[in-house]
Amino acid sequence: MMEGTANIRQTPLLSVDAVSAGYRDRPVLHKVGFSVSGGERVVLIGPNGCGKTTLLKVIAGALRPEAGSVVFGGTDLAHMATHLRIQRGIGYLMQSSNIFPSLSVDENLHLSFWHGNGEYAVRRDWVVHVFPMLKERLKGRAGLLSGGERQALAIGMVLMRPVDLLLLDEPTAGLSPKAAFDILGALHQAQQEVEFTSIMVEHNLRLVQPWITRVLVMSQGRIVADRDDPASLLDAEQLQRYYFG
């Protein structure tokens, strides 16, 4: 088992308090607040444009909030740069532009490796263990990978650094059902082995339901529901209310 940096905590790993954020003159988040404990697997759902991606950007440091606080591991991240958040254990998988197509798979993984967390080959071999579809592709050009292999590489690049909190923005978007299932299964295996916490934005609710422990529902820039019964994801009446009012 690969050692991670995270241990399941009794106190919240992440606390978001009264966060408001947006883009120039377009407000998106309105006093969003929630907390996440170590080891949770949270899915963030809601209609397009409700603020899910913006919220992940604020946590990752890609967007500065206009108000409120983000506390991670007891530290307020308000003025902390993204690369320092990465060093503290926050990993962020964006929706696109996650790999370098002209480089080999091995070179992509090496670029993502944060020196000081152990031997490169040890971490790379663990990533390949979690995503075995990459094993025979290490020397091949990343741009020639299938969609599922590309996403495996993108997630693997994030996991080349120790993570306590992994933010995932639609990790199965555009994948075949089998590839999406394989990606979610690999993520679940990785989380069991290194005990990190995850917050995932995902639209394929039926697919993701077995892998998560908690549901946060967003609407119009606010958290409108917080459920610890993932089966409720498949309740058509509730989904219609959350998505269409």
Phi, psi and chi 1 to 4 in degrees:
 res  aa     phi    psi   chi1   chi2   chi3   chi4
   1 MET       -  130.2  177.9 -176.4  -65.8      -
   2 MET   -74.5  133.3  169.8   71.3   66.1      -
   3 GLU   -73.4  135.0  -72.6 -171.8    9.2      -
   4 GLY  -105.7 -177.6      -      -      -      -
   5 THR  -100.7   -5.3   61.0      -      -      -
   6 ALA  -102.6  143.2      -      -      -      -
   7 ASN  -125.2  146.1  -66.9  -51.5      -      -
   8 ILE   -64.2  127.8  -65.6  179.6      -      -
   9 ARG  -107.5  152.8  -61.2  163.6  170.2   81.9
  10 GLN   -81.8  -33.6  -61.5  -58.8  -45.3      -
  11 THR   -91.8  159.4   56.1      -      -      -
  12 PRO   -58.2  137.2  -25.5   35.0      -      -
  13 LEU   -76.0  -39.0  173.6   67.1      -      -
  14 LEU  -131.3  132.5  173.7   73.8      -      -
  15 SER  -129.0  119.0  -66.1      -      -      -
  16 VAL  -106.8  123.8  175.7      -      -      -
  17 ASP  -129.1  116.0 -176.3   32.7      -      -
  18 ALA    51.8   44.4      -      -      -      -
  19 VAL   -83.2  127.2  162.8      -      -      -
  20 SER  -120.2  138.5  -64.6      -      -      -
  21 ALA  -159.5  162.5      -      -      -      -
  22 GLY  -175.7 -163.9      -      -      -      -
  23 TYR  -125.9  108.6  -53.6   93.0      -      -
  24 ARG    53.4 -112.5  -65.8 -173.4  178.9  179.3
  25 ASP   -97.3   16.9   59.4  -12.7      -      -
  26 ARG  -114.5   97.4 -177.8  168.9   67.1   90.5
  27 PRO   -68.8  141.9   24.2  -31.7      -      -
  28 VAL  -123.6  -50.9  177.4      -      -      -
  29 LEU   -99.8  138.9  -58.2  179.4      -      -
  30 HIS  -128.0   96.4  -52.6  -75.6      -      -
  31 LYS    51.0   52.0  -63.5 -176.3  178.1  179.9
  32 VAL   -75.6  134.7  172.0      -      -      -
  33 GLY  -144.8  134.3      -      -      -      -
  34 PHE  -170.1  166.8   67.6   96.9      -      -
  35 SER  -135.6  154.3   62.1      -      -      -
  36 VAL  -132.3  132.4  176.2      -      -      -
  37 SER   -93.7  161.7  -62.0      -      -      -
  38 GLY   -60.1  136.7      -      -      -      -
  39 GLY    90.2   -7.8      -      -      -      -
  40 GLU   -72.9  151.3  -72.2 -166.2  -86.3      -
  41 ARG  -121.3   99.0  -60.1 -172.5  -58.5  -84.9
  42 VAL  -103.0  135.9  180.0      -      -      -
  43 VAL  -110.4  135.9   66.0      -      -      -
  44 LEU  -109.5  116.2 -172.7   61.7      -      -
  45 ILE  -123.4  166.1   68.3  171.0      -      -
  46 GLY   152.5  165.7      -      -      -      -
  47 PRO   -65.6  159.4   22.4  -32.2      -      -
  48 ASN   -56.7  137.3  -71.2  -26.2      -      -
  49 GLY    84.8    6.6      -      -      -      -
  50 CYS   -84.5  -10.0   70.6      -      -      -
  51 GLY   115.5    8.7      -      -      -      -
  52 LYS   -63.1  -51.8  -57.2 -176.9  -62.5  -64.9
  53 THR   -64.6  -39.3  -67.3      -      -      -
  54 THR   -59.7  -40.2  -60.3      -      -      -
  55 LEU   -63.7  -43.2  179.4   56.3      -      -
  56 LEU   -62.6  -39.7  -67.4 -168.2      -      -
  57 LYS   -62.1  -39.7  -73.2 -178.4  176.6  179.3
  58 VAL   -64.3  -43.8  168.4      -      -      -
  59 ILE   -65.0  -40.6  -62.7  169.7      -      -
  60 ALA   -76.2  -18.4      -      -      -      -
  61 GLY    95.7    5.3      -      -      -      -
  62 ALA   -76.9  -15.3      -      -      -      -
  63 LEU  -141.5  130.1  179.3   66.9      -      -
  64 ARG   -85.1  132.5  -67.4  -68.5  176.5   89.1
  65 PRO   -72.4  151.7   27.3  -33.9      -      -
  66 GLU   -81.0  -25.5  -62.0  162.7    3.4      -
  67 ALA  -157.2  161.2      -      -      -      -
  68 GLY    93.7 -178.8      -      -      -      -
  69 SER  -136.4  153.4   65.3      -      -      -
  70 VAL  -126.9  111.9  176.5      -      -      -
  71 VAL  -110.4  124.2  176.3      -      -      -
  72 PHE  -126.0  121.9  173.2   69.4      -      -
  73 GLY    58.8   31.1      -      -      -      -
  74 GLY    85.3    0.6      -      -      -      -
  75 THR  -112.7  131.7  -60.6      -      -      -
  76 ASP   -75.5  123.0 -169.8  -17.3      -      -
  77 LEU   -92.6    8.3  -55.4 -179.3      -      -
  78 ALA   -47.5  -44.5      -      -      -      -
  79 HIS  -114.8   21.8  -58.2  -70.0      -      -
  80 MET   -94.1  131.2 -172.9  176.3  -67.3      -
  81 ALA   -67.1  158.2      -      -      -      -
  82 THR   -58.0  -43.7  -60.6      -      -      -
  83 HIS   -65.5  -28.6   73.3  -80.6      -      -
  84 LEU   -74.4  -33.1  -64.7  176.8      -      -
  85 ARG   -65.9  -38.6  -59.3 -174.0 -166.3 -154.1
  86 ILE   -60.6  -44.8  -69.5  171.9      -      -
  87 GLN   -63.2  -29.4  -69.1  179.3   13.3      -
  88 ARG   -80.9   -8.6  -75.9 -176.4  171.9  -90.4
  89 GLY   115.1   19.8      -      -      -      -
  90 ILE  -102.0  123.0  -65.1  179.5      -      -
  91 GLY  -108.7  144.2      -      -      -      -
  92 TYR  -137.1  115.7  179.1   33.9      -      -
  93 LEU   -99.0  111.5  178.9   76.6      -      -
  94 MET   -79.9  173.0  -61.1  179.6  -69.1      -
  95 GLN   -71.4  -31.3  -73.2 -178.5  -18.3      -
  96 SER  -148.4  174.4   59.6      -      -      -
  97 SER    54.0   50.0  -57.4      -      -      -
  98 ASN   -98.9  -13.7  -65.1  -39.4      -      -
  99 ILE  -132.3  169.0   67.5  170.2      -      -
 100 PHE  -107.0   99.9  -60.4   94.7      -      -
 101 PRO   -61.0  -30.7  -21.3   32.9      -      -
 102 SER   -80.2  -11.8   63.2      -      -      -
 103 LEU   -96.5  162.1  -59.0 -179.8      -      -
 104 SER   -73.4  165.2   71.1      -      -      -
 105 VAL   -59.0  -44.8  169.3      -      -      -
 106 ASP   -61.8  -40.4 -168.3   60.4      -      -
 107 GLU   -66.7  -37.8  -72.4  169.3  -26.1      -
 108 ASN   -60.3  -46.1  -89.7  -91.3      -      -
 109 LEU   -65.4  -38.7  -66.9  173.4      -      -
 110 HIS   -66.8  -38.0 -163.3  -87.0      -      -
 111 LEU   -62.2  -31.0  -84.5  176.4      -      -
 112 SER   -85.6  -10.6  -57.7      -      -      -
 113 PHE   -70.9  129.8 -180.0   65.8      -      -
 114 TRP   -94.5  108.9  173.5   41.0      -      -
 115 HIS   -62.2  134.1  -64.5  -80.4      -      -
 116 GLY   115.3   -8.0      -      -      -      -
 117 ASN  -103.2   16.2   66.5   -2.8      -      -
 118 GLY   124.5 -171.9      -      -      -      -
 119 GLU   -77.4  137.0  -66.5  -65.5  -30.2      -
 120 TYR   -55.8  -48.4  165.5   70.9      -      -
 121 ALA   -60.7  -34.9      -      -      -      -
 122 VAL   -64.8  -47.3  173.8      -      -      -
 123 ARG   -67.3  -41.8 -165.5   73.5 -176.7 -175.4
 124 ARG   -61.0  -43.6  179.8 -158.2   60.2 -160.9
 125 ASP   -64.7  -33.2  -69.6  -10.8      -      -
 126 TRP   -67.9  -43.0  176.1   74.6      -      -
 127 VAL   -60.2  -42.6  166.6      -      -      -
 128 VAL   -67.5  -33.1  171.3      -      -      -
 129 HIS   -62.0  -40.9  155.2   71.1      -      -
 130 VAL   -74.0  -37.8  173.5      -      -      -
 131 PHE  -117.3   76.0  -63.8  102.1      -      -
 132 PRO   -62.7  -18.1   20.2  -31.5      -      -
 133 MET   -63.9  -15.0   66.7  -80.4  -75.7      -
 134 LEU   -89.4  -11.8  -61.9  177.5      -      -
 135 LYS   -58.6  -45.0 -175.3  173.7 -177.2  179.9
 136 GLU   -88.7    5.7  -57.2  -59.3  -37.5      -
 137 ARG  -112.9    3.6  -57.8  -75.3 -168.9  -90.7
 138 LEU   -57.1  -38.2  -76.7  173.7      -      -
 139 LYS   -92.6   -6.5  -60.6  -54.8  178.2 -175.2
 140 GLY   -83.2  159.2      -      -      -      -
 141 ARG   -71.5  133.5 -168.8  157.6   61.7   87.7
 142 ALA   -62.7  -29.5      -      -      -      -
 143 GLY   -67.0  -13.0      -      -      -      -
 144 LEU   -96.4    1.8  -60.3  178.3      -      -
 145 LEU   -72.9  154.9  -62.4  175.3      -      -
 146 SER   -71.1  170.5   68.7      -      -      -
 147 GLY   -59.1  -44.2      -      -      -      -
 148 GLY   -65.9  -39.3      -      -      -      -
 149 GLU   -67.3  -37.9  -68.8  166.5  -14.2      -
 150 ARG   -61.5  -43.2  -79.4 -175.0  175.9 -134.5
 151 GLN   -69.5  -36.5 -164.6   66.6  -41.6      -
 152 ALA   -60.0  -42.5      -      -      -      -
 153 LEU   -64.6  -43.9  174.1   57.7      -      -
 154 ALA   -59.9  -44.3      -      -      -      -
 155 ILE   -69.3  -40.6  -61.6  170.2      -      -
 156 GLY   -59.5  -36.8      -      -      -      -
 157 MET   -63.5  -39.4  -70.9  168.6   67.9      -
 158 VAL   -65.2  -39.3  177.6      -      -      -
 159 LEU   -80.5   -1.8  -67.1  178.4      -      -
 160 MET   -66.2  -18.9  -75.0  -60.4  -65.9      -
 161 ARG  -106.3  143.9  -59.1  173.5  -65.0  -90.5
 162 PRO   -58.8  134.8  -22.7   33.9      -      -
 163 VAL  -125.2  141.0  -64.2      -      -      -
 164 ASP   -99.1  -32.1  -74.5  -39.6      -      -
 165 LEU  -134.0  122.0  174.6   64.8      -      -
 166 LEU  -111.2  120.8  179.8   60.4      -      -
 167 LEU  -100.8  125.9  -51.6  172.8      -      -
 168 LEU  -126.4  118.5  -59.4  148.6      -      -
 169 ASP  -101.3   98.6 -160.0  -12.5      -      -
 170 GLU    52.8   64.1  -61.5 -168.7   45.5      -
 171 PRO   -67.8  -17.0   25.8  -36.0      -      -
 172 THR  -106.7    7.5   69.4      -      -      -
 173 ALA   -59.7  129.5      -      -      -      -
 174 GLY    78.7    2.1      -      -      -      -
 175 LEU   -92.7  154.9  -59.2 -176.6      -      -
 176 SER   -67.0  158.6   68.3      -      -      -
 177 PRO   -54.5  -41.2  -28.6   36.2      -      -
 178 LYS   -67.1  -44.3 -178.2 -176.5 -175.8  -54.7
 179 ALA   -63.4  -41.0      -      -      -      -
 180 ALA   -63.0  -42.9      -      -      -      -
 181 PHE   -61.8  -42.3 -177.0   85.2      -      -
 182 ASP   -64.5  -40.7  -70.7  -15.6      -      -
 183 ILE   -64.3  -46.5  -71.5  -66.9      -      -
 184 LEU   -65.5  -38.1  -69.2  173.4      -      -
 185 GLY   -64.3  -39.9      -      -      -      -
 186 ALA   -66.1  -40.8      -      -      -      -
 187 LEU   -61.5  -41.7  -80.7  168.0      -      -
 188 HIS   -63.6  -42.0 -177.5   64.0      -      -
 189 GLN   -62.4  -45.0  176.5 -175.9  -15.7      -
 190 ALA   -60.4  -41.9      -      -      -      -
 191 GLN   -66.9  -36.1 -172.1  166.6   27.8      -
 192 GLN   -65.1  -35.9  -74.2 -175.7  -46.0      -
 193 GLU   -79.8  -35.5  -66.3 -172.3    7.8      -
 194 VAL  -117.7    0.6  -60.8      -      -      -
 195 GLU    59.5   42.0  -62.6 -177.3  -29.8      -
 196 PHE   -89.4  163.3   58.3   81.0      -      -
 197 THR   -96.0  150.2  -59.3      -      -      -
 198 SER  -136.0  145.0   60.5      -      -      -
 199 ILE  -126.7  118.7  -58.2  175.4      -      -
 200 MET  -121.3  129.9  177.9 -168.6  -53.1      -
 201 VAL   -90.1  126.1  171.3      -      -      -
 202 GLU  -153.4  140.6 -175.6   55.3   69.1      -
 203 HIS  -102.5  -22.1  -72.0  -70.5      -      -
 204 ASN   -82.3   80.1 -166.1  -26.2      -      -
 205 LEU   -66.7  -41.0  -53.8 -178.1      -      -
 206 ARG   -63.1  -37.9 -173.3  174.0  -64.2  -83.5
 207 LEU   -69.2  -41.8 -178.8   67.0      -      -
 208 VAL   -82.5  -18.9   78.2      -      -      -
 209 GLN   -52.6  -41.8 -173.2  -94.2  -27.5      -
 210 PRO   -68.2  -16.3  -18.3   32.3      -      -
 211 TRP  -100.0   -5.1  -50.2  104.9      -      -
 212 ILE  -119.5  161.7   52.9   94.6      -      -
 213 THR  -115.7  -10.4   59.4      -      -      -
 214 ARG  -155.4  147.7 -177.7  175.9  165.1 -158.7
 215 VAL  -123.1  125.1 -175.8      -      -      -
 216 LEU  -110.1  128.1  -67.5  176.6      -      -
 217 VAL  -109.1  129.0 -175.9      -      -      -
 218 MET  -110.7  148.1  -70.4 -167.3   71.0      -
 219 SER  -153.2  126.9  178.4      -      -      -
 220 GLN    50.4   45.3  -61.7 -178.9  -10.9      -
 221 GLY    78.7   14.5      -      -      -      -
 222 ARG  -134.4  153.5  -65.5  176.7  171.8   84.8
 223 ILE   -80.3  118.4  -58.6  -71.3      -      -
 224 VAL  -109.0   -9.9  -63.4      -      -      -
 225 ALA  -157.8  146.2      -      -      -      -
 226 ASP  -138.1  106.3 -174.9  -13.2      -      -
 227 ARG  -121.3  139.5  -52.0  -73.2  -64.0  -88.2
 228 ASP  -107.8   22.4   59.3    3.5      -      -
 229 ASP  -120.4   85.4   52.6  -19.5      -      -
 230 PRO   -54.4  -24.5  -27.0   36.8      -      -
 231 ALA   -59.7  -23.5      -      -      -      -
 232 SER   -65.8  -14.2   67.2      -      -      -
 233 LEU   -58.8  -28.6  -78.4  172.3      -      -
 234 LEU   -97.7    8.8  -56.6 -178.9      -      -
 235 ASP   -80.6  106.0 -174.7  -55.7      -      -
 236 ALA   -60.5  -39.0      -      -      -      -
 237 GLU   -65.6  -43.8 -177.0  176.8  -20.3      -
 238 GLN   -66.3  -42.1  -69.4 -138.0   41.2      -
 239 LEU   -61.2  -40.9  -74.7  175.8      -      -
 240 GLN   -62.3  -38.7 -175.6  175.5   22.7      -
 241 ARG   -68.0  -41.8  177.5  163.8   57.8   86.0
 242 TYR   -67.9  -40.6  -69.7  144.3      -      -
 243 TYR   -87.2  -29.8  -83.5   74.8      -      -
 244 PHE  -122.3   -2.4  -54.9  110.6      -      -
 245 GLY    82.0      -      -      -      -      -
